Amino acid sequence: QVQLVESGGGLVQAGGSLRLSCAASGRINTINTMDWYRQAPGKQRELVAQITYEDSTNYADSVKGRFTISRDNAKNTVYLQMNSLKPEDTAVYYCHLRHLRNMLSGHQDYWGQGTQVTVSS
């Protein structure tokens, strides 16, 4: 029903920048939240940044001031601008969408395939 396609991952030196993109397609409720999660080897998946349809945002403490999440509601596309990258940011980054499927079944969650971000020293 919903597909998330990510792009923008890669290898970057510490202090550099990357911009991740995630385009959602399919039957998507206009009232939705899109997120970026990440998972480093041996660690749990964590929420990095979140943005609502109304552009309200939320960030993990570890990325505040360095990362910026934004979205294009018309395209159902979310972006993550990552500046001042640190080796600790190295992880697989996953795009996530949550929307209200219907009033009976409630919310539905969808995940992207993940994109590798590697920050070297």
Buried (B, 14 or more C-beta within 10 A) or exposed (E): EBEBEBEBBEEBEEEEEBBBBBBBEEEBBEEBBBBBBBBBEEEEBEEBBBBBBEEEEBBBEEBEEBBBBBBEBEEBBBBBBBBEBBEEBBBBBBBBBBBEBEEEEEEBEBBBEBBEBBBEE
